[in-house]
Amino acid sequence: MRAARALALVLVIVVSASLLAGLSYLVPGLFHRGRIIIRAYVIGSDGDSTQLTNASFSVWAWAPTPSGTEFIPVFNGTGAQAVIDLSGLVGWAEDWISTYGKAAIFSFEPSITIWVSYPIALPNGSVELLTQPSFQPLNLSLPLSGSGAVIDVVVGSPFRTLVKASGGALGWP
């Protein structure tokens, strides 16, 4: 009797594990969400692009709410790339759907705003800070499905700010 129960338990565990594995294959966003990877590039004087390894990324999204549009922080960080877990954007997508209905999933591609900044050390000890916004449309199905994406941002027309080493930032005492 004990052997039959143990065998039945093992059989239930194996079947359950197989079903979960199959379900995770059929519905990839069920157990984990994908990621958006954002990389920043500059175009050199030779025309070749170079990936920034010291970039600062700030990503924001607009979302409709009952009291008006809301500006939502999505990511802030530095390095060679920004890696955004899409599970953080599910609420953003749901805000659009609750405001405009399920048709919004296939009708709208609201943009996320990506700010890329990076410093350049100058020979006189000052630092030039280059900053550029980029607007990337995202289909609302992306976070809902758990699909990932790679976004490449080319910093081609940045705002430039000079930060002086002596005398304070921007010449302030």
Secondary structure, DSSP 8 states (H G I E B T S, - for coil): -HHHHHHHHHHHHHHHHHHHHHHHHHSTTTT---EEEEEEEEE-TTS-EEE-SSEEEEEEEEEEETTEEEEEEEEEEEESEEEEEGGGGHHHHHHHHHHH-TTHHHH---EEEEEEEEEEE-TTS-EEEEEEEEEEE--THHHHHT--EEEEEEE-S-EEEEE-SSSSGGG--
